[in-house]
Every structure is written in C-alpha cells, then in structure tokens.
Amino acid sequence: MADHLKVHPVHDVEAPQTSPKSPLVPPGTSKSDKVEEVQHQHPAPFQPTIPVTQSKPPKKKRSCLCRCLCWTVCLLVLLIIIIGIIVGIIFLVFRPKLPKYSVDTIQITQFNLSSDDSLYATFDVTITARNPNKKIGIYYEGGSNIGVWYTDRKLCQGALPKFYQGHRNTTVLNVDMTGQTQNATGLLTTLQQQLQETGGVPLTLRVNQPVRIKLGKLKLFKIKFRVRCRLVVDSLSPNNGISTRSTSCKFRLRL
C-alpha cells in the first residue's frame, strides 16, 4: 500500500510571494524616487537639438523717412532765405526799375488783297524804349519777334535789332514788318466795316525779346521781355498819314 502513495509538492500559502520580473526597490523610497532611478538606469534616446536663430530687429523705416523729409524741408527753407537775401541786396544796391515802351508812329506802305485771296501788309513802326535804371544795362539779343495782330489774326511780323542799352538811355527803334494772310476776304471786309462804324481799328503789337541784364560788370543769364501794346488807328490806307488814337503798353518778364 505504501508503494501506491505518491508525494506531491505542497504549496505553502503563508510563504511570501515574490515576482522575479518586478524591480527590487528598497523599502522606504517614494514613487518619484523610483521613477528617477528607473530613468537613470535607462536613459532616454538621443534627440538632436535645433539651434535657435535670433531674428534681426525691424528697421525703423518711418523714422528714416521723417528724418529725410525734415532735412529736405530745412534745405528748401534755407535756400529760400538765401535767395531772399540776394534779391534784397540787389534791390538795395541797384534799385531796379522796369523798362518802358511806347508806339510812336505807324506807317502802312502796303495793305491790299491779291487775286489769290491773300492779304499782303507792310508796316513801318517806330518804337521808343526807355531804360530808367542808374546801374543796370540791357543787352537786346537776337531771336526777337514783333507782330501786329487784329483780334486773333496776325497781319505782319518782324524783329528788333541787336543792341546794348546803357544806363538811363532812351532808344528809338524803326522796325519794318511784313506779312501775308490767306483767305483774307472776310477779314478785309470786317476791317472796313469797323472803320466806317467806329472811325478806328483796334490793333495789338506784341514783342517777345530775349535780353541779358548787366548789373555793374556782371552779365546775367538770358531772360525774355514780353511787351503788349494796344492801340487804335484811324486808317489802314497805304501811304497815308495814320494817327494812333490811343495806346497803352504792358511789360512782363519771363525766365
């Protein structure tokens, strides 16, 4: 009977159970200490670090623009002040005065309508130019233009001669002007009717004259004189005495 008995291992319930896979942690340590120890034993895999680039500070465009505008305004103001000082010195030293012009006489040597409906005119005009300045001379340059107009139609044109007009000088100029106006039948009829109704014909004499001003011994840059004279003549007949009933001249400068 003893041979039929088999011995089986008996599991002791009261014996402590241990797991071979759980890490051995000393008693009395906290949970965080355990985690740190585990992390120390098994470090994290290497991760490449990305360098941090610092962005450049934005440029102060608005401040630069304001600075440029301020400098520009200051330079303009300074230039205006300098020009004003120069002009003031010129006025104090030279005391400039505008020249004066007048139309003395007009003589018509030709004023007739041809067979091709063209009006041929020849005028001889006497102009007096006065320079009232004590210390300023005037050089009358070439390239001038002088013409006689009736409303918007030019009757004839010519040019003033080149000459120098000294201080307080009065110069009498004789200017010959010729012209040809096409399709002038209606123009001649209008002139004759106005002469019969009013006893006079209004004409305009226009002068564009380039000149150089001389201040003492200094000869300045070229400018233009513009003269416009309004006058009324009592006749347009050739080779007859023509008198001007009224005349007035205006003078302008142009750079």
PyMOL commands that set and color helices and strands:
alter all, ss='L'
color gray80, all
select helices_A, chain A and resi 2-4+31-41+61-94+185-198
alter helices_A, ss='H'
color red, helices_A
select strands_A, chain A and resi 100-113+118-131+136-140+145-150+153-158+163-165+169-182+201-215+218-233+244-254
alter strands_A, ss='S'
color yellow, strands_A
deselect
rebuild
show_as cartoon
